[in-house]
Amino acid sequence: MAIEYANALMEYIKSEKDEHRLRVIELGVRKMLERELMEIKAKLEKYKKSEERFISGYNMDFTEFEKKFEEGGFPEDSDLDYVEWYAVHDAYEYWKKKCDILEGVLR
């Protein structure tokens, strides 16, 4: 939501003629996006730690694990690990993309 709101404000800023108002709006948007970025980075760190736990436990990354899992290379009791790791990996990738976008906007 914050990214969409920021993009709308940025469009407004481009059309505004009053320099002082522009600067105030720009600073407000920047502060909002920086806060959003901090929250996203905290989520990334959380998912990274969870993923590192799986990586060290299985001595492989998720892509390798998924391939072996689909080939039947693990016992059935690893089903829960697969589901959990998939969710962690997917969440990490989602927040990483958001982080990259936001960092690009803030440059």
KOLSE-146654 format. One record per residue: residue in three letters; x, y, z of N, C-alpha, C in turn. Coordinates in steps of 0.001 Angstrom, whole numbers, plus 500000, padded with zeros to 6 digits. Example, Ala and Ser with C-alpha at 12.3 -4.5 7.8 and 13.67 -1.06 7.14 Angstrom:
<pts>
ALA513190494310507800512300495500507800513200496700507800SER512850497750507080513670498940507140512900500030507870
</pts>
This chain:
<pts>
MET500824498816500000500000500000500000500873501255500000ALA501896501258500812502748502446500911503415502761499575ILE503789501747498839504465501968497562503501502619496564GLU502258502134496511501272502710495607500978504162495993TYR500837504395497286500584505745497794501743506669497451ALA502937506171497632504128506967497330504203507292495844ASN503884506321495013503911506583493567502896507655493190ALA501713507611493787500701508639493520501196510009493966LEU501820510054495138502366511328495622503494511831494725MET504295510928494245505389511333493363504835511943492075GLU503748511401491577503108511976490394502601513379490691TYR502031513550491885501550514875492295502719515858492390ILE503808515381492960504990516233493120505468516740491759LYS505431515876490758505880516274489423505013517394488853SER503741517419489254502830518427488703502762519706489551GLU503232519650490783503163520800491703504196521859491316LYS503810523132491477504703524232491112505331524928492321ASP504733524830493488505218525500494704506404524703495268GLU507594525268495195508825524574495614508803524146497082HIS508318525006497959508283524669499389507350523484499642ARG506158523522499061505217522411499220505808521131498662LEU506476521252497533507116520088496925508137519466497872ARG508950520280498464510003519774499369509393519091500589VAL508348519668501159507680519073502321507081517724501942ILE506410517679500804505805516419500350506886515382500079GLU507930515797499406509031514876499086509651514285500353LEU509902515131501347510482514648502603509527513688503316GLY508241514000503285507247513111503907507193511757503230VAL507196511763501926507169510511501164508443509712501418ARG509570510395501384510845509706501622510865509052502999LYS510406509783504016510391509256505384509480508029505472MET508324508121504833507387507003504837508004505769504165LEU508655505976503040509267504862502319510453504277503078GLU511223505129503734512346504638504526511852503764505682ARG510749504176506291510167503373507379509669502030506840GLU509011502073505702508535500841505056509714499924504744LEU510801500499504259511987499717503928512574499063505179MET512593499775506279513100499191507531512252497988507947GLU510931498104507813510041497003508171510256495804507248ILE510431496079505975510673495000505014511999494307505315LYS513021495080505625514332494480505935514267493623507198ALA513451494012508162513275493197509371512619491865509008LYS511631491900508130510983490664507672511975489804506909LEU512761490429506056513770489685505296514740488963506228GLU515168489649507256516111489051508212515483487838508902LYS514222487975509275513504486873509925513427485645509010TYR513055485864507753512939484742506819514302484186506438LYS515301485041506388516660484580506083517160483635507173LYS516922483996508425517341483137509533516624481794509496SER515337481822509188514582480570509084515130479710507953GLU515416480349506826515937479587505693517329479038505995GLU518150479802506689519495479333507041519427478094507937ARG518406478038508771518224476860509629518002475606508778PHE517181475725507742516942474596506841518195474269506030ILE518863475303505535520075475087504730521125474333505532SER521335474740506768522345474047507577521867472658507980GLY520576472477508186520051471161508553520134470140507429TYR519936470594506203519949469687505047521222469809504210ASN522082470749504546523330470989503806523091471215502314MET522057471994502010521761472339500614520807473518500600ASP520725474183499446519769475283499325518386474727498979PHE517391475623498945516021475172498727515828474530497360THR516451475080496333516291474538494980516744473088494915GLU517897472806495522518405471429495580517465470537496376PHE517049471035497530516147470277498396514845469959497655GLU514270470946496996513002470747496290513142469685495207LYS514243469747494467514477468765493400514565467354493981LYS515369467191495033515512465881495664514194465406496266PHE513475466331496868512195465990497486511219465462496440GLU511127466163495312510223465754494240510629464417493623GLU511908464103493681512397462823493162512238461704494184GLY511724462036495380511541461034496424512806460736497193GLY513721461683497235515013461478497879515010461642499383PHE513864461903499984513776462081501435512652461208501991PRO512758460842503251511681460063503860510394460893503957GLU509261460207504128507964460877504183507863461916505286ASP508578461713506367508463462672507478509112464024507153SER509703464157505972510255465444505563509203466308504850ASP507971465790504701506901466558504059506664467894504756LEU506615467859506067506362469082506827507500470083506635ASP508739469588506612509878470471506357509759471107504973TYR509327470311503997509179470850502651508160471989502630VAL507019471757503237505960472773503247506437474037503962GLU507061473850505113507531475007505876508642475747505135TRP509596475005504596510704475637503885510201476345502622TYR509273475724501928508696476355500743508084477708501117ALA507307477740502194506662478974502645507695480027503031VAL508721479615503751509784480540504163510525481079502934HIS510868480188502037511598480579500829510754481530499977ASP509490481195499803508590482023499013508420483408499641ALA508242483449500948508091484734501650509368485568501512TYR510522484924501656511785485646501515511889486269500112GLU511584485489499094511669485996497719510693487152497493TYR509493487045498041508490488100497915508993489405498529TRP509489489330499773509956490540500465511248491069499854LYS512053490205499291513283490641498623512937491498497406LYS511942491068496639511517491857495481510989493219495922LYS510171493230496971509644494501497497510792495401497943CYS511769494819498615512927495580499102513693496187497927ASP513940495403496908514670495893495735513930497049495064ILE512621496916494948511815497977494337511906499251495159LEU511715499109496454511739500266497329513105500936497356GLU514153500144497389515497500723497343515716501482496037GLY515165500965494941515260501652493671514520502985493675VAL513367503023494321512588504251494410513328505288495254LEU513994504845496295514678505763497203516020506271496676ARG516519505696495620517807506167495069517661507516494462
</pts>
